Amino acid sequence: MNNVRDLIRRKGNQVFSIRPKDSVFNAMKMMAENNTGALLVMEADKVEGIISERDCIRRVDIQGKSSKDTMVNEVMTSKVLYVETSQSLDECMAVMIDKNVRHLPVYENGKLVGLISVRDVLKEVVDYQRFMISQLEHYISSSR
């Protein structure tokens, strides 16, 4: 099975980020504009946290706060789990399921190289399984 490096090569390494003192409104606007479910919260090229659509709903709207008056650092997740490019997609899925997270930053040699979602990982796994099924079908039909 493929590893995270292979996924990043196919998907691309674009990472959308926002600053901790930006408003949650700006974070939601940026997520909508870029069709993404999460943003890394960064200050001077250092990951300070991650904010997701889920964070915005649960920690702002449901509590009756204003997204324009609430800062990203008030609702972001500060303890950010991550994966390395050498890790397998199975390991990524296990982390995402076990820790109930949908997005993971990807690092290689201590440098941020991308951000993957559970959808990215699932797509890769399904594509790999389709490929394997195709290969097995070809093998079976050619050995008759």
BELMOZI-V303093 format. One record per helix or strand of 2 or more residues. SS is the DSSP state (hx for helix, st for strand). FROM is the first residue (numbers start at 1). TO is the last residue. If there is no record, write none. Layout:
[[SS | FROM | TO] [SS | FROM | TO]]
This chain:
[[hx | 4 | 11] [st | 17 | 18] [hx | 24 | 33] [st | 38 | 43] [st | 46 | 52] [hx | 53 | 61] [hx | 72 | 75] [st | 82 | 84] [hx | 89 | 99] [st | 103 | 108] [st | 111 | 117] [hx | 118 | 142]]
